[in-house]
Amino acid sequence: MLVCNLSRREPCADLGENSARPVRHFPCDLARPERIAAAAGEVLAALAAEAPAGRVLLVNNGGVGGFGSFPAPSAGRQLEIVDVNVRAVVDLTARLLPCLRRRGGAIINVASVVAYLPTPFCATYGASKAFLLNWSHALGEELRGSGVRVLALSPGTTRTGFFEGTGATRPEAIAVQGMAPDDVVAGALRALAAGRASFVPGIGNRLAAAAAAWLPRSAAARLARGAMERRVPPPS
Ligand SMILES: NC(=O)c1ccc[n+]([C@@H]2O[C@H](COP(=O)([O-])OP(=O)(O)OC[C@H]3O[C@@H](n4cnc5c(N)ncnc54)[C@H](OP(=O)(O)O)[C@@H]3O)[C@@H](O)[C@H]2O)c1
């Protein structure tokens, strides 16, 4: 098995039982299309040279958030959300899909439970994840029978550094309420093995997603406003 990581910083990878497996880091700013093209080529070359056979799992995990009254925290951040959460995922998947089709495998797109409803005060982030959720379902259907499966993973709050630098108030206090990342990953891998198209980790998050799907969008937006307002600084 070969693990290829595309991000700006080298990860401190703890692969547990797979720790003997080689991890290759390809420095890549996903907001820069020319870097994505180059990094995708480097990954395909590494796969061909170092792991020429076997299935391929593509995990589109990189993502950024932004909280505040639009366009806060900044117009630049809003565009970065679109570039990293949407554009880069489409670009990278298009570049790697021929290899996945040839060898078989799967794609996990990391969306969010906020994909299920309009999210005031993180409108662009929520919409970027709604894109991923719908796009994953559609792509999975297109690829049915091709040997490539697609899973939309929609976590709720998870204990990572995600909220830092997003404009959210007290980011560390938000994260601490979340699920453990290992539990999210374990659930996602079980869902993929079970052939699921979509997975929301955690019973509370599943209930929230199901309720949001039943509500009229305007009512869901109003409810989400109440939850999100607590996470953003008061208007100046
Ligand atoms: N934590 C939560 O509560 C939560 C909830 C729902 C969904 N999610 C989603 O889960 C995914 C992982 O986030 P996380 O919780 O693990 O947060 P995180 O610790 O902030 O990780 C974000 C990841 O995205 C990468 N990334 C961000 N901007 C990038 C860029 N321009 N180019 C390349 N890589 C970039 C980061 O790597 P570098 O900084 O090294 O580039 C890092 O690996 C995201 O898609 C997020 O939207 C998180």
The ligand as an SDF file (V2000), in Angstrom:
LIG
                    3D

 48 52  0  0  0  0  0  0  0  0999 V2000
  -13.6380   19.5040   12.1580 N   0  0  0  0  0  0  0  0  0  0  0  0
  -14.9370   19.6010   11.9500 C   0  0  0  0  0  0  0  0  0  0  0  0
  -15.7370   19.9330   12.8660 O   0  0  0  0  0  0  0  0  0  0  0  0
  -15.5040   19.2380   10.5820 C   0  0  0  0  0  0  0  0  0  0  0  0
  -16.8900   19.0130   10.4780 C   0  0  0  0  0  0  0  0  0  0  0  0
  -17.4120   18.6760    9.2340 C   0  0  0  0  0  0  0  0  0  0  0  0
  -16.5910   18.5710    8.1310 C   0  0  0  0  0  0  0  0  0  0  0  0
  -15.2510   18.8130    8.2570 N   0  0  0  0  0  0  0  0  0  0  0  0
  -14.4200   18.6900    7.0480 C   0  0  0  0  0  0  0  0  0  0  0  0
  -13.3890   17.7520    7.2980 O   0  0  0  0  0  0  0  0  0  0  0  0
  -12.2940   18.0110    6.4180 C   0  0  0  0  0  0  0  0  0  0  0  0
  -11.0090   17.9440    7.1980 C   0  0  0  0  0  0  0  0  0  0  0  0
  -10.9700   19.0320    8.1100 O   0  0  0  0  0  0  0  0  0  0  0  0
  -10.3850   18.8800    9.5940 P   0  0  0  0  0  0  0  0  0  0  0  0
  -11.5140   18.8590   10.5360 O   0  0  0  0  0  0  0  0  0  0  0  0
   -9.3880   17.7670    9.6620 O   0  0  0  0  0  0  0  0  0  0  0  0
   -9.7120   20.3070    9.7510 O   0  0  0  0  0  0  0  0  0  0  0  0
   -8.1560   20.7330    9.6880 P   0  0  0  0  0  0  0  0  0  0  0  0
   -7.4380   20.0890   10.7950 O   0  0  0  0  0  0  0  0  0  0  0  0
   -8.1820   22.2270    9.5820 O   0  0  0  0  0  0  0  0  0  0  0  0
   -7.6460   20.0950    8.3290 O   0  0  0  0  0  0  0  0  0  0  0  0
   -7.8940   20.6990    7.0830 C   0  0  0  0  0  0  0  0  0  0  0  0
   -7.0510   19.9830    6.0480 C   0  0  0  0  0  0  0  0  0  0  0  0
   -7.2420   20.6450    4.7950 O   0  0  0  0  0  0  0  0  0  0  0  0
   -5.9660   20.9620    4.2660 C   0  0  0  0  0  0  0  0  0  0  0  0
   -6.0560   22.2150    3.5250 N   0  0  0  0  0  0  0  0  0  0  0  0
   -6.7010   23.3620    3.8650 C   0  0  0  0  0  0  0  0  0  0  0  0
   -6.4780   24.3180    2.9420 N   0  0  0  0  0  0  0  0  0  0  0  0
   -5.6640   23.7520    2.0030 C   0  0  0  0  0  0  0  0  0  0  0  0
   -5.0630   24.2340    0.8130 C   0  0  0  0  0  0  0  0  0  0  0  0
   -5.2420   25.4810    0.3640 N   0  0  0  0  0  0  0  0  0  0  0  0
   -4.2780   23.3880    0.1210 N   0  0  0  0  0  0  0  0  0  0  0  0
   -4.0620   22.1230    0.5550 C   0  0  0  0  0  0  0  0  0  0  0  0
   -4.6130   21.6100    1.6420 N   0  0  0  0  0  0  0  0  0  0  0  0
   -5.4030   22.4240    2.3750 C   0  0  0  0  0  0  0  0  0  0  0  0
   -5.0560   21.1260    5.4810 C   0  0  0  0  0  0  0  0  0  0  0  0
   -3.6840   20.9030    5.1470 O   0  0  0  0  0  0  0  0  0  0  0  0
   -2.5870   22.1010    5.0820 P   0  0  0  0  0  0  0  0  0  0  0  0
   -3.0380   23.1560    6.0350 O   0  0  0  0  0  0  0  0  0  0  0  0
   -1.2950   21.4440    5.4270 O   0  0  0  0  0  0  0  0  0  0  0  0
   -2.6090   22.5570    3.6770 O   0  0  0  0  0  0  0  0  0  0  0  0
   -5.5700   20.0120    6.3810 C   0  0  0  0  0  0  0  0  0  0  0  0
   -5.0050   18.7830    6.0130 O   0  0  0  0  0  0  0  0  0  0  0  0
  -12.5910   19.3780    5.7720 C   0  0  0  0  0  0  0  0  0  0  0  0
  -13.0670   19.1880    4.4580 O   0  0  0  0  0  0  0  0  0  0  0  0
  -13.7030   19.9600    6.6420 C   0  0  0  0  0  0  0  0  0  0  0  0
  -14.5330   20.8350    5.9140 O   0  0  0  0  0  0  0  0  0  0  0  0
  -14.6870   19.1300    9.4570 C   0  0  0  0  0  0  0  0  0  0  0  0
  1  2  1  0
  2  3  2  0
  2  4  1  0
  4  5  1  0
  4 48  2  0
  5  6  2  0
  6  7  1  0
  7  8  2  0
  8  9  1  0
  8 48  1  0
  9 10  1  0
  9 46  1  0
 10 11  1  0
 11 12  1  0
 11 44  1  0
 12 13  1  0
 13 14  1  0
 14 15  2  0
 14 16  1  0
 14 17  1  0
 17 18  1  0
 18 19  2  0
 18 20  1  0
 18 21  1  0
 21 22  1  0
 22 23  1  0
 23 24  1  0
 23 42  1  0
 24 25  1  0
 25 26  1  0
 25 36  1  0
 26 27  1  0
 26 35  1  0
 27 28  2  0
 28 29  1  0
 29 30  1  0
 29 35  2  0
 30 31  1  0
 30 32  2  0
 32 33  1  0
 33 34  2  0
 34 35  1  0
 36 37  1  0
 36 42  1  0
 37 38  1  0
 38 39  2  0
 38 40  1  0
 38 41  1  0
 42 43  1  0
 44 45  1  0
 44 46  1  0
 46 47  1  0
M  CHG  2   8   1  16  -1
M  END
$$$$
